[in-house]
């Protein structure tokens, strides 16, 4: 089975049987693995092997995305890459970057897969993203081995307060994208080691049922392996680090006229082979 790591009431869970059941990892492994999702990420290869031994007798509860926590609750670092889709660069009238345009998001912005998003002001925007979760850290990671350092992928939203983002010179990307609840990810970390399409996944974002963003991740300018390698050549990466990889065309800020989020809106973000987030604006 494909390894999917979730968190329920702060405890690490495996999502099994076509995502219908949860298995409490610490209980099912008789204490071999921790109940802490962050510790589980640090022994991803062993956990993958263990997941193949799961039996029906280990099932603990039905999987309900609405009850799940953020699957990566305490990352040491959160990176984000801007302007990383060709079509998005075109809609923003920007040249293609020569290297990944990187900024930070902050841990306090993390949100659950179905958590509410507080809207501040009149210019908050949606940005559907594929999110990389690191399993094995390190420096100077080669592109050819980068996926070996990745636990898996999450769906994500890089919610952006555009007024705050562009309030200074240079712009305040990190602050404008790190308000409370501005980083929902999940619904779980999905292992991609056996997914031959992991660099070409369909991703969609709808707002109130209307498709706003729809792409294949092979429209990325820099793919997952390139991003992991690039960052590791500058910063040491650690187990549990989160990397937002950029958003495709269709953001509200790029529309003419711009269309921003308002209270009551529902955002659904779906990443093929991983799962969906459903977040309400309040």
Secondary structure in CASP SS format (residue, H / E / C, confidence):
PFRMAT SS
TARGET T0000
AUTHOR 0000-0000-0000
METHOD secondary structure of the structure
MODEL  1
X C 1.00
X C 1.00
X C 1.00
X E 1.00
X E 1.00
X E 1.00
X E 1.00
X E 1.00
X C 1.00
X C 1.00
X E 1.00
X E 1.00
X E 1.00
X E 1.00
X E 1.00
X E 1.00
X C 1.00
X C 1.00
X C 1.00
X C 1.00
X E 1.00
X E 1.00
X E 1.00
X E 1.00
X H 1.00
X H 1.00
X H 1.00
X H 1.00
X C 1.00
X C 1.00
X C 1.00
X C 1.00
X C 1.00
X C 1.00
X C 1.00
X C 1.00
X H 1.00
X H 1.00
X H 1.00
X H 1.00
X H 1.00
X H 1.00
X C 1.00
X H 1.00
X H 1.00
X H 1.00
X H 1.00
X H 1.00
X H 1.00
X H 1.00
X H 1.00
X C 1.00
X C 1.00
X C 1.00
X C 1.00
X H 1.00
X H 1.00
X H 1.00
X C 1.00
X C 1.00
X E 1.00
X E 1.00
X C 1.00
X C 1.00
X H 1.00
X H 1.00
X H 1.00
X C 1.00
X C 1.00
X C 1.00
X C 1.00
X C 1.00
X C 1.00
X C 1.00
X C 1.00
X C 1.00
X C 1.00
X E 1.00
X E 1.00
X E 1.00
X E 1.00
X E 1.00
X C 1.00
X C 1.00
X E 1.00
X H 1.00
X H 1.00
X H 1.00
X H 1.00
X H 1.00
X H 1.00
X C 1.00
X C 1.00
X C 1.00
X C 1.00
X C 1.00
X C 1.00
X C 1.00
X C 1.00
X C 1.00
X E 1.00
X E 1.00
X E 1.00
X E 1.00
X C 1.00
X C 1.00
X H 1.00
X H 1.00
X H 1.00
X E 1.00
X E 1.00
X C 1.00
X C 1.00
X C 1.00
X C 1.00
X C 1.00
X E 1.00
X C 1.00
X C 1.00
X C 1.00
X C 1.00
X C 1.00
X C 1.00
X E 1.00
X E 1.00
X C 1.00
X C 1.00
X E 1.00
X E 1.00
X E 1.00
X E 1.00
X E 1.00
X E 1.00
X E 1.00
X C 1.00
X C 1.00
X C 1.00
X E 1.00
X C 1.00
X C 1.00
X C 1.00
X C 1.00
X H 1.00
X H 1.00
X H 1.00
X H 1.00
X H 1.00
X H 1.00
X H 1.00
X E 1.00
X E 1.00
X E 1.00
X E 1.00
X E 1.00
X E 1.00
X E 1.00
X E 1.00
X C 1.00
X C 1.00
X E 1.00
X E 1.00
X H 1.00
X H 1.00
X H 1.00
X H 1.00
X C 1.00
X C 1.00
X C 1.00
X C 1.00
X C 1.00
X C 1.00
X C 1.00
X H 1.00
X H 1.00
X H 1.00
X H 1.00
X C 1.00
X C 1.00
X C 1.00
X C 1.00
X C 1.00
X C 1.00
X E 1.00
X E 1.00
X E 1.00
X E 1.00
X E 1.00
X E 1.00
X E 1.00
X E 1.00
X C 1.00
X C 1.00
X C 1.00
X C 1.00
X C 1.00
X C 1.00
X C 1.00
X C 1.00
X C 1.00
X C 1.00
X C 1.00
X E 1.00
X E 1.00
X E 1.00
X E 1.00
X E 1.00
X E 1.00
X C 1.00
X C 1.00
X E 1.00
X E 1.00
X E 1.00
X E 1.00
X E 1.00
X E 1.00
X E 1.00
X H 1.00
X H 1.00
X H 1.00
X E 1.00
X C 1.00
X C 1.00
X C 1.00
X H 1.00
X H 1.00
X H 1.00
X H 1.00
X H 1.00
X H 1.00
X H 1.00
X H 1.00
X H 1.00
X C 1.00
X C 1.00
X C 1.00
X C 1.00
X E 1.00
X C 1.00
X C 1.00
X C 1.00
X C 1.00
X E 1.00
X E 1.00
X E 1.00
X C 1.00
X C 1.00
X C 1.00
X C 1.00
X C 1.00
X C 1.00
X C 1.00
X H 1.00
X H 1.00
X H 1.00
X C 1.00
X C 1.00
X C 1.00
X C 1.00
X C 1.00
X C 1.00
X C 1.00
X C 1.00
X C 1.00
X C 1.00
X C 1.00
X E 1.00
X E 1.00
X E 1.00
X E 1.00
X E 1.00
X E 1.00
X C 1.00
X C 1.00
X C 1.00
X E 1.00
X E 1.00
X E 1.00
X E 1.00
X E 1.00
X E 1.00
X E 1.00
X C 1.00
END
